[in-house]
């Protein structure tokens, strides 16, 4: 996976240095404006049951969404156990004092379903990040550490929550920390596309289909395209009712990864 990252460029240090310089320039031109999303529906204790499938419906993993409120902070953890033994464990801690604010984020992806083992940690208070990757073939480990200037509306691990708090028909642009592979702050537009009818048992509900569009800026998008690292649009469905509810999300779990689908599932009794 790593060996192909620069395959579309001449294998010279000059070309790589020029590309790196332009990428840095593209991410530093202009300022990152931020507007935290107001809290319309307060988050609380939650245990949701999830299933992960391909877009063709093949089941890949079973998951849990575990959320608790402790001392004014919400800790939300999503865990997936894959059929091949791989795991994904994502934890976000946030506050909801008038607006949503992410405080920390931690992501672990391990196993053969991923191109490499990855662990990312991010802290708002200091802006510090740490990314550890381990190659499956040779076991070689790489560590990236540093600090980021985090806008107030960085919402890693919180996009379904943010979408549930938008007024119907409204769009919003927030920020995410994306691995490219170095962590970078990018914009993400949450835009409603259409309304769709879904069935819950025999009951008909209306779900808003949101398109999640990464906004890289002109220069960064140009060179990300050349590097083959442009993150694709993702899709999210939220039931709009008196109380909104997450229904489905579709997107890749890693750069250049396949599109997978997360949905709610229900417990069943063994026969």
C-alpha positions as protocol buffer text, in pm:
chain_id: "A"
residue {
  index: 1
  type: UNK
  ca { x: 0 y: 0 z: 0 }
}
residue {
  index: 2
  type: UNK
  ca { x: 275 y: 247 z: 95 }
}
residue {
  index: 3
  type: UNK
  ca { x: 490 y: 161 z: -206 }
}
residue {
  index: 4
  type: UNK
  ca { x: 229 y: 291 z: -452 }
}
residue {
  index: 5
  type: UNK
  ca { x: 163 y: 629 z: -292 }
}
residue {
  index: 6
  type: UNK
  ca { x: 402 y: 823 z: -520 }
}
residue {
  index: 7
  type: UNK
  ca { x: 369 y: 601 z: -827 }
}
residue {
  index: 8
  type: UNK
  ca { x: 221 y: 873 z: -1051 }
}
residue {
  index: 9
  type: UNK
  ca { x: 526 y: 1102 z: -1006 }
}
residue {
  index: 10
  type: UNK
  ca { x: 887 y: 1076 z: -1122 }
}
residue {
  index: 11
  type: UNK
  ca { x: 1095 y: 902 z: -859 }
}
residue {
  index: 12
  type: UNK
  ca { x: 1311 y: 1205 z: -782 }
}
residue {
  index: 13
  type: UNK
  ca { x: 1360 y: 1398 z: -460 }
}
residue {
  index: 14
  type: UNK
  ca { x: 1300 y: 1726 z: -646 }
}
residue {
  index: 15
  type: UNK
  ca { x: 953 y: 1623 z: -764 }
}
residue {
  index: 16
  type: UNK
  ca { x: 857 y: 1498 z: -419 }
}
residue {
  index: 17
  type: UNK
  ca { x: 984 y: 1813 z: -251 }
}
residue {
  index: 18
  type: UNK
  ca { x: 793 y: 2035 z: -494 }
}
residue {
  index: 19
  type: UNK
  ca { x: 469 y: 1843 z: -438 }
}
residue {
  index: 20
  type: UNK
  ca { x: 514 y: 1852 z: -61 }
}
residue {
  index: 21
  type: UNK
  ca { x: 576 y: 2226 z: -69 }
}
residue {
  index: 22
  type: UNK
  ca { x: 262 y: 2292 z: -271 }
}
residue {
  index: 23
  type: UNK
  ca { x: 54 y: 2071 z: -40 }
}
residue {
  index: 24
  type: UNK
  ca { x: 179 y: 2265 z: 262 }
}
residue {
  index: 25
  type: UNK
  ca { x: 105 y: 2594 z: 86 }
}
residue {
  index: 26
  type: UNK
  ca { x: -245 y: 2475 z: -4 }
}
residue {
  index: 27
  type: UNK
  ca { x: -326 y: 2393 z: 357 }
}
residue {
  index: 28
  type: UNK
  ca { x: -187 y: 2714 z: 503 }
}
residue {
  index: 29
  type: UNK
  ca { x: -330 y: 2976 z: 266 }
}
residue {
  index: 30
  type: UNK
  ca { x: -625 y: 3150 z: 431 }
}
residue {
  index: 31
  type: UNK
  ca { x: -771 y: 3099 z: 776 }
}
residue {
  index: 32
  type: UNK
  ca { x: -998 y: 2826 z: 899 }
}
residue {
  index: 33
  type: UNK
  ca { x: -1327 y: 2980 z: 1005 }
}
residue {
  index: 34
  type: UNK
  ca { x: -1541 y: 2782 z: 1245 }
}
residue {
  index: 35
  type: UNK
  ca { x: -1897 y: 2787 z: 1371 }
}
residue {
  index: 36
  type: UNK
  ca { x: -1987 y: 2529 z: 1634 }
}
residue {
  index: 37
  type: UNK
  ca { x: -2322 y: 2357 z: 1582 }
}
residue {
  index: 38
  type: UNK
  ca { x: -2590 y: 2450 z: 1840 }
}
residue {
  index: 39
  type: UNK
  ca { x: -2739 y: 2176 z: 2055 }
}
residue {
  index: 40
  type: UNK
  ca { x: -3105 y: 2111 z: 1969 }
}
residue {
  index: 41
  type: UNK
  ca { x: -3126 y: 1758 z: 2111 }
}
residue {
  index: 42
  type: UNK
  ca { x: -2918 y: 1677 z: 2418 }
}
residue {
  index: 43
  type: UNK
  ca { x: -2726 y: 1349 z: 2400 }
}
residue {
  index: 44
  type: UNK
  ca { x: -2748 y: 1096 z: 2685 }
}
residue {
  index: 45
  type: UNK
  ca { x: -2702 y: 730 z: 2767 }
}
residue {
  index: 46
  type: UNK
  ca { x: -2730 y: 507 z: 2462 }
}
residue {
  index: 47
  type: UNK
  ca { x: -2656 y: 150 z: 2357 }
}
residue {
  index: 48
  type: UNK
  ca { x: -2713 y: 89 z: 1988 }
}
residue {
  index: 49
  type: UNK
  ca { x: -2662 y: -233 z: 1793 }
}
residue {
  index: 50
  type: UNK
  ca { x: -2495 y: -195 z: 1454 }
}
residue {
  index: 51
  type: UNK
  ca { x: -2412 y: -405 z: 1151 }
}
residue {
  index: 52
  type: UNK
  ca { x: -2151 y: -334 z: 885 }
}
residue {
  index: 53
  type: UNK
  ca { x: -2210 y: -453 z: 528 }
}
residue {
  index: 54
  type: UNK
  ca { x: -2084 y: -398 z: 179 }
}
residue {
  index: 55
  type: UNK
  ca { x: -2313 y: -197 z: -49 }
}
residue {
  index: 56
  type: UNK
  ca { x: -2415 y: -534 z: -196 }
}
residue {
  index: 57
  type: UNK
  ca { x: -2543 y: -648 z: 143 }
}
residue {
  index: 58
  type: UNK
  ca { x: -2261 y: -887 z: 244 }
}
residue {
  index: 59
  type: UNK
  ca { x: -2221 y: -877 z: 624 }
}
residue {
  index: 60
  type: UNK
  ca { x: -1868 y: -788 z: 736 }
}
residue {
  index: 61
  type: UNK
  ca { x: -1890 y: -706 z: 1106 }
}
residue {
  index: 62
  type: UNK
  ca { x: -2115 y: -663 z: 1407 }
}
residue {
  index: 63
  type: UNK
  ca { x: -2092 y: -354 z: 1623 }
}
residue {
  index: 64
  type: UNK
  ca { x: -2197 y: -164 z: 1931 }
}
residue {
  index: 65
  type: UNK
  ca { x: -2250 y: 206 z: 1992 }
}
residue {
  index: 66
  type: UNK
  ca { x: -2192 y: 279 z: 2361 }
}
residue {
  index: 67
  type: UNK
  ca { x: -2258 y: 627 z: 2495 }
}
residue {
  index: 68
  type: UNK
  ca { x: -2250 y: 763 z: 2851 }
}
residue {
  index: 69
  type: UNK
  ca { x: -2268 y: 1104 z: 3018 }
}
residue {
  index: 70
  type: UNK
  ca { x: -2006 y: 1154 z: 3287 }
}
residue {
  index: 71
  type: UNK
  ca { x: -1935 y: 1481 z: 3468 }
}
residue {
  index: 72
  type: UNK
  ca { x: -2072 y: 1692 z: 3185 }
}
residue {
  index: 73
  type: UNK
  ca { x: -1889 y: 1508 z: 2908 }
}
residue {
  index: 74
  type: UNK
  ca { x: -2033 y: 1258 z: 2660 }
}
residue {
  index: 75
  type: UNK
  ca { x: -1815 y: 958 z: 2582 }
}
residue {
  index: 76
  type: UNK
  ca { x: -1930 y: 785 z: 2265 }
}
residue {
  index: 77
  type: UNK
  ca { x: -1759 y: 462 z: 2156 }
}
residue {
  index: 78
  type: UNK
  ca { x: -1824 y: 261 z: 1839 }
}
residue {
  index: 79
  type: UNK
  ca { x: -1672 y: -88 z: 1817 }
}
residue {
  index: 80
  type: UNK
  ca { x: -1684 y: -328 z: 1521 }
}
residue {
  index: 81
  type: UNK
  ca { x: -1574 y: -693 z: 1534 }
}
residue {
  index: 82
  type: UNK
  ca { x: -1513 y: -824 z: 1181 }
}
residue {
  index: 83
  type: UNK
  ca { x: -1581 y: -1177 z: 1065 }
}
residue {
  index: 84
  type: UNK
  ca { x: -1208 y: -1225 z: 992 }
}
residue {
  index: 85
  type: UNK
  ca { x: -1104 y: -1115 z: 1342 }
}
residue {
  index: 86
  type: UNK
  ca { x: -1017 y: -754 z: 1254 }
}
residue {
  index: 87
  type: UNK
  ca { x: -1138 y: -474 z: 1484 }
}
residue {
  index: 88
  type: UNK
  ca { x: -1223 y: -107 z: 1467 }
}
residue {
  index: 89
  type: UNK
  ca { x: -1261 y: 94 z: 1787 }
}
residue {
  index: 90
  type: UNK
  ca { x: -1353 y: 465 z: 1770 }
}
residue {
  index: 91
  type: UNK
  ca { x: -1404 y: 685 z: 2077 }
}
residue {
  index: 92
  type: UNK
  ca { x: -1497 y: 1053 z: 2086 }
}
residue {
  index: 93
  type: UNK
  ca { x: -1544 y: 1265 z: 2398 }
}
residue {
  index: 94
  type: UNK
  ca { x: -1744 y: 1586 z: 2358 }
}
residue {
  index: 95
  type: UNK
  ca { x: -1934 y: 1850 z: 2551 }
}
residue {
  index: 96
  type: UNK
  ca { x: -2277 y: 1993 z: 2472 }
}
residue {
  index: 97
  type: UNK
  ca { x: -2293 y: 2325 z: 2657 }
}
residue {
  index: 98
  type: UNK
  ca { x: -2512 y: 2521 z: 2415 }
}
residue {
  index: 99
  type: UNK
  ca { x: -2293 y: 2401 z: 2129 }
}
residue {
  index: 100
  type: UNK
  ca { x: -2121 y: 2071 z: 2051 }
}
residue {
  index: 101
  type: UNK
  ca { x: -1744 y: 2069 z: 2110 }
}
residue {
  index: 102
  type: UNK
  ca { x: -1517 y: 1772 z: 2053 }
}
residue {
  index: 103
  type: UNK
  ca { x: -1264 y: 1730 z: 2335 }
}
residue {
  index: 104
  type: UNK
  ca { x: -1072 y: 1418 z: 2230 }
}
residue {
  index: 105
  type: UNK
  ca { x: -1074 y: 1151 z: 1962 }
}
residue {
  index: 106
  type: UNK
  ca { x: -918 y: 805 z: 1946 }
}
residue {
  index: 107
  type: UNK
  ca { x: -931 y: 558 z: 1657 }
}
residue {
  index: 108
  type: UNK
  ca { x: -786 y: 207 z: 1636 }
}
residue {
  index: 109
  type: UNK
  ca { x: -803 y: -10 z: 1323 }
}
residue {
  index: 110
  type: UNK
  ca { x: -636 y: -351 z: 1339 }
}
residue {
  index: 111
  type: UNK
  ca { x: -645 y: -662 z: 1123 }
}
residue {
  index: 112
  type: UNK
  ca { x: -622 y: -785 z: 766 }
}
residue {
  index: 113
  type: UNK
  ca { x: -938 y: -607 z: 655 }
}
residue {
  index: 114
  type: UNK
  ca { x: -734 y: -283 z: 672 }
}
residue {
  index: 115
  type: UNK
  ca { x: -424 y: -211 z: 459 }
}
residue {
  index: 116
  type: UNK
  ca { x: -224 y: -151 z: 779 }
}
residue {
  index: 117
  type: UNK
  ca { x: -283 y: -126 z: 1153 }
}
residue {
  index: 118
  type: UNK
  ca { x: -353 y: 235 z: 1250 }
}
residue {
  index: 119
  type: UNK
  ca { x: -397 y: 420 z: 1578 }
}
residue {
  index: 120
  type: UNK
  ca { x: -481 y: 791 z: 1595 }
}
residue {
  index: 121
  type: UNK
  ca { x: -520 y: 1006 z: 1906 }
}
residue {
  index: 122
  type: UNK
  ca { x: -617 y: 1373 z: 1910 }
}
residue {
  index: 123
  type: UNK
  ca { x: -661 y: 1620 z: 2197 }
}
residue {
  index: 124
  type: UNK
  ca { x: -840 y: 1953 z: 2166 }
}
residue {
  index: 125
  type: UNK
  ca { x: -681 y: 2122 z: 2470 }
}
residue {
  index: 126
  type: UNK
  ca { x: -328 y: 2096 z: 2332 }
}
residue {
  index: 127
  type: UNK
  ca { x: -391 y: 2024 z: 1964 }
}
residue {
  index: 128
  type: UNK
  ca { x: -153 y: 1729 z: 1995 }
}
residue {
  index: 129
  type: UNK
  ca { x: -191 y: 1429 z: 1770 }
}
residue {
  index: 130
  type: UNK
  ca { x: -17 y: 1093 z: 1744 }
}
residue {
  index: 131
  type: UNK
  ca { x: -52 y: 850 z: 1456 }
}
residue {
  index: 132
  type: UNK
  ca { x: 100 y: 503 z: 1473 }
}
residue {
  index: 133
  type: UNK
  ca { x: 92 y: 269 z: 1173 }
}
residue {
  index: 134
  type: UNK
  ca { x: 224 y: -86 z: 1145 }
}
residue {
  index: 135
  type: UNK
  ca { x: 277 y: -261 z: 813 }
}
residue {
  index: 136
  type: UNK
  ca { x: 121 y: -606 z: 791 }
}
residue {
  index: 137
  type: UNK
  ca { x: 401 y: -749 z: 576 }
}
residue {
  index: 138
  type: UNK
  ca { x: 719 y: -651 z: 757 }
}
residue {
  index: 139
  type: UNK
  ca { x: 578 y: -533 z: 1092 }
}
residue {
  index: 140
  type: UNK
  ca { x: 756 y: -200 z: 1056 }
}
residue {
  index: 141
  type: UNK
  ca { x: 606 y: 74 z: 1272 }
}
residue {
  index: 142
  type: UNK
  ca { x: 590 y: 443 z: 1188 }
}
residue {
  index: 143
  type: UNK
  ca { x: 494 y: 723 z: 1426 }
}
residue {
  index: 144
  type: UNK
  ca { x: 380 y: 1075 z: 1341 }
}
residue {
  index: 145
  type: UNK
  ca { x: 347 y: 1330 z: 1621 }
}
residue {
  index: 146
  type: UNK
  ca { x: 275 y: 1700 z: 1621 }
}
residue {
  index: 147
  type: UNK
  ca { x: 18 y: 1968 z: 1688 }
}
residue {
  index: 148
  type: UNK
  ca { x: -270 y: 2109 z: 1485 }
}
residue {
  index: 149
  type: UNK
  ca { x: -454 y: 2438 z: 1507 }
}
residue {
  index: 150
  type: UNK
  ca { x: -800 y: 2293 z: 1565 }
}
residue {
  index: 151
  type: UNK
  ca { x: -1106 y: 2501 z: 1472 }
}
residue {
  index: 152
  type: UNK
  ca { x: -1390 y: 2501 z: 1726 }
}
residue {
  index: 153
  type: UNK
  ca { x: -1607 y: 2289 z: 1496 }
}
residue {
  index: 154
  type: UNK
  ca { x: -1378 y: 1987 z: 1446 }
}
residue {
  index: 155
  type: UNK
  ca { x: -1622 y: 1694 z: 1472 }
}
residue {
  index: 156
  type: UNK
  ca { x: -1439 y: 1365 z: 1418 }
}
residue {
  index: 157
  type: UNK
  ca { x: -1665 y: 1078 z: 1523 }
}
residue {
  index: 158
  type: UNK
  ca { x: -1965 y: 1310 z: 1563 }
}
residue {
  index: 159
  type: UNK
  ca { x: -2111 y: 1367 z: 1215 }
}
residue {
  index: 160
  type: UNK
  ca { x: -2436 y: 1169 z: 1270 }
}
residue {
  index: 161
  type: UNK
  ca { x: -2493 y: 1363 z: 1595 }
}
residue {
  index: 162
  type: UNK
  ca { x: -2429 y: 1692 z: 1417 }
}
residue {
  index: 163
  type: UNK
  ca { x: -2668 y: 1604 z: 1132 }
}
residue {
  index: 164
  type: UNK
  ca { x: -2942 y: 1512 z: 1380 }
}
residue {
  index: 165
  type: UNK
  ca { x: -2920 y: 1863 z: 1524 }
}
residue {
  index: 166
  type: UNK
  ca { x: -2955 y: 2050 z: 1195 }
}
residue {
  index: 167
  type: UNK
  ca { x: -3287 y: 2208 z: 1105 }
}
residue {
  index: 168
  type: UNK
  ca { x: -3463 y: 2013 z: 832 }
}
residue {
  index: 169
  type: UNK
  ca { x: -3339 y: 2125 z: 491 }
}
residue {
  index: 170
  type: UNK
  ca { x: -3039 y: 2308 z: 635 }
}
residue {
  index: 171
  type: UNK
  ca { x: -2679 y: 2243 z: 535 }
}
residue {
  index: 172
  type: UNK
  ca { x: -2368 y: 2305 z: 742 }
}
residue {
  index: 173
  type: UNK
  ca { x: -1993 y: 2312 z: 689 }
}
residue {
  index: 174
  type: UNK
  ca { x: -1772 y: 2183 z: 969 }
}
residue {
  index: 175
  type: UNK
  ca { x: -1415 y: 2053 z: 1000 }
}
residue {
  index: 176
  type: UNK
  ca { x: -1253 y: 1711 z: 1031 }
}
residue {
  index: 177
  type: UNK
  ca { x: -899 y: 1589 z: 1090 }
}
residue {
  index: 178
  type: UNK
  ca { x: -820 y: 1359 z: 797 }
}
residue {
  index: 179
  type: UNK
  ca { x: -523 y: 1123 z: 754 }
}
residue {
  index: 180
  type: UNK
  ca { x: -346 y: 1198 z: 425 }
}
residue {
  index: 181
  type: UNK
  ca { x: -143 y: 1013 z: 578 }
}
residue {
  index: 182
  type: UNK
  ca { x: -29 y: 1307 z: 791 }
}
residue {
  index: 183
  type: UNK
  ca { x: -325 y: 1454 z: 986 }
}
residue {
  index: 184
  type: UNK
  ca { x: -470 y: 1763 z: 819 }
}
residue {
  index: 185
  type: UNK
  ca { x: -773 y: 1976 z: 899 }
}
residue {
  index: 186
  type: UNK
  ca { x: -1022 y: 1979 z: 612 }
}
residue {
  index: 187
  type: UNK
  ca { x: -1371 y: 2117 z: 565 }
}
residue {
  index: 188
  type: UNK
  ca { x: -1673 y: 1888 z: 538 }
}
residue {
  index: 189
  type: UNK
  ca { x: -2002 y: 2008 z: 394 }
}
residue {
  index: 190
  type: UNK
  ca { x: -2315 y: 1832 z: 526 }
}
residue {
  index: 191
  type: UNK
  ca { x: -2576 y: 1893 z: 258 }
}
residue {
  index: 192
  type: UNK
  ca { x: -2929 y: 1749 z: 230 }
}
residue {
  index: 193
  type: UNK
  ca { x: -2986 y: 1581 z: -106 }
}
residue {
  index: 194
  type: UNK
  ca { x: -3345 y: 1454 z: -87 }
}
residue {
  index: 195
  type: UNK
  ca { x: -3605 y: 1290 z: 134 }
}
residue {
  index: 196
  type: UNK
  ca { x: -3662 y: 915 z: 112 }
}
residue {
  index: 197
  type: UNK
  ca { x: -3940 y: 693 z: 246 }
}
residue {
  index: 198
  type: UNK
  ca { x: -3826 y: 400 z: 459 }
}
residue {
  index: 199
  type: UNK
  ca { x: -4010 y: 128 z: 649 }
}
residue {
  index: 200
  type: UNK
  ca { x: -3967 y: 49 z: 1018 }
}
residue {
  index: 201
  type: UNK
  ca { x: -4163 y: -273 z: 1046 }
}
residue {
  index: 202
  type: UNK
  ca { x: -4487 y: -171 z: 876 }
}
residue {
  index: 203
  type: UNK
  ca { x: -4455 y: 196 z: 968 }
}
residue {
  index: 204
  type: UNK
  ca { x: -4350 y: 441 z: 700 }
}
residue {
  index: 205
  type: UNK
  ca { x: -4096 y: 706 z: 799 }
}
residue {
  index: 206
  type: UNK
  ca { x: -3918 y: 988 z: 618 }
}
residue {
  index: 207
  type: UNK
  ca { x: -3539 y: 994 z: 612 }
}
residue {
  index: 208
  type: UNK
  ca { x: -3326 y: 1288 z: 499 }
}
residue {
  index: 209
  type: UNK
  ca { x: -3040 y: 1180 z: 275 }
}
residue {
  index: 210
  type: UNK
  ca { x: -2732 y: 1393 z: 347 }
}
residue {
  index: 211
  type: UNK
  ca { x: -2426 y: 1404 z: 124 }
}
residue {
  index: 212
  type: UNK
  ca { x: -2099 y: 1454 z: 314 }
}
residue {
  index: 213
  type: UNK
  ca { x: -1864 y: 1644 z: 83 }
}
residue {
  index: 214
  type: UNK
  ca { x: -1496 y: 1701 z: 175 }
}
residue {
  index: 215
  type: UNK
  ca { x: -1382 y: 2052 z: 79 }
}
residue {
  index: 216
  type: UNK
  ca { x: -1005 y: 2058 z: 20 }
}
residue {
  index: 217
  type: UNK
  ca { x: -955 y: 2394 z: -146 }
}
residue {
  index: 218
  type: UNK
  ca { x: -845 y: 2437 z: -507 }
}
residue {
  index: 219
  type: UNK
  ca { x: -471 y: 2371 z: -474 }
}
residue {
  index: 220
  type: UNK
  ca { x: -497 y: 2085 z: -227 }
}
residue {
  index: 221
  type: UNK
  ca { x: -772 y: 1920 z: -432 }
}
residue {
  index: 222
  type: UNK
  ca { x: -558 y: 1944 z: -746 }
}
residue {
  index: 223
  type: UNK
  ca { x: -258 y: 1774 z: -592 }
}
residue {
  index: 224
  type: UNK
  ca { x: -466 y: 1529 z: -392 }
}
residue {
  index: 225
  type: UNK
  ca { x: -618 y: 1423 z: -724 }
}
residue {
  index: 226
  type: UNK
  ca { x: -273 y: 1369 z: -872 }
}
residue {
  index: 227
  type: UNK
  ca { x: -169 y: 1170 z: -565 }
}
residue {
  index: 228
  type: UNK
  ca { x: -489 y: 966 z: -577 }
}
residue {
  index: 229
  type: UNK
  ca { x: -591 y: 1071 z: -227 }
}
residue {
  index: 230
  type: UNK
  ca { x: -910 y: 1271 z: -281 }
}
residue {
  index: 231
  type: UNK
  ca { x: -1159 y: 1153 z: -16 }
}
residue {
  index: 232
  type: UNK
  ca { x: -1492 y: 1059 z: -179 }
}
residue {
  index: 233
  type: UNK
  ca { x: -1835 y: 1189 z: -84 }
}
residue {
  index: 234
  type: UNK
  ca { x: -2007 y: 989 z: 189 }
}
residue {
  index: 235
  type: UNK
  ca { x: -2379 y: 947 z: 250 }
}
residue {
  index: 236
  type: UNK
  ca { x: -2586 y: 964 z: 568 }
}
residue {
  index: 237
  type: UNK
  ca { x: -2956 y: 905 z: 637 }
}
residue {
  index: 238
  type: UNK
  ca { x: -3137 y: 1056 z: 935 }
}
residue {
  index: 239
  type: UNK
  ca { x: -3505 y: 995 z: 1017 }
}
residue {
  index: 240
  type: UNK
  ca { x: -3677 y: 1327 z: 1071 }
}
residue {
  index: 241
  type: UNK
  ca { x: -3949 y: 1299 z: 1331 }
}
residue {
  index: 242
  type: UNK
  ca { x: -4021 y: 1469 z: 1660 }
}
residue {
  index: 243
  type: UNK
  ca { x: -3694 y: 1310 z: 1769 }
}
residue {
  index: 244
  type: UNK
  ca { x: -3442 y: 1250 z: 1486 }
}
residue {
  index: 245
  type: UNK
  ca { x: -3264 y: 915 z: 1456 }
}
residue {
  index: 246
  type: UNK
  ca { x: -2964 y: 775 z: 1271 }
}
residue {
  index: 247
  type: UNK
  ca { x: -3054 y: 518 z: 1003 }
}
residue {
  index: 248
  type: UNK
  ca { x: -2756 y: 453 z: 776 }
}
residue {
  index: 249
  type: UNK
  ca { x: -2417 y: 583 z: 669 }
}
residue {
  index: 250
  type: UNK
  ca { x: -2210 y: 481 z: 365 }
}
residue {
  index: 251
  type: UNK
  ca { x: -1844 y: 551 z: 303 }
}
residue {
  index: 252
  type: UNK
  ca { x: -1489 y: 412 z: 315 }
}
residue {
  index: 253
  type: UNK
  ca { x: -1314 y: 343 z: 646 }
}
residue {
  index: 254
  type: UNK
  ca { x: -969 y: 434 z: 510 }
}
residue {
  index: 255
  type: UNK
  ca { x: -808 y: 612 z: 214 }
}
residue {
  index: 256
  type: UNK
  ca { x: -889 y: 433 z: -114 }
}
residue {
  index: 257
  type: UNK
  ca { x: -1094 y: 180 z: 80 }
}
residue {
  index: 258
  type: UNK
  ca { x: -1421 y: 23 z: -42 }
}
residue {
  index: 259
  type: UNK
  ca { x: -1754 y: 182 z: 43 }
}
residue {
  index: 260
  type: UNK
  ca { x: -1912 y: 9 z: 343 }
}
residue {
  index: 261
  type: UNK
  ca { x: -2254 y: 59 z: 499 }
}
residue {
  index: 262
  type: UNK
  ca { x: -2334 y: 96 z: 871 }
}
residue {
  index: 263
  type: UNK
  ca { x: -2694 y: 32 z: 974 }
}
residue {
  index: 264
  type: UNK
  ca { x: -2892 y: -34 z: 1288 }
}
residue {
  index: 265
  type: UNK
  ca { x: -2979 y: -392 z: 1369 }
}
residue {
  index: 266
  type: UNK
  ca { x: -3199 y: -562 z: 1629 }
}
residue {
  index: 267
  type: UNK
  ca { x: -3121 y: -839 z: 1879 }
}
residue {
  index: 268
  type: UNK
  ca { x: -3267 y: -1178 z: 1800 }
}
residue {
  index: 269
  type: UNK
  ca { x: -3315 y: -1490 z: 2005 }
}
residue {
  index: 270
  type: UNK
  ca { x: -3138 y: -1813 z: 1904 }
}
residue {
  index: 271
  type: UNK
  ca { x: -3372 y: -2089 z: 1799 }
}
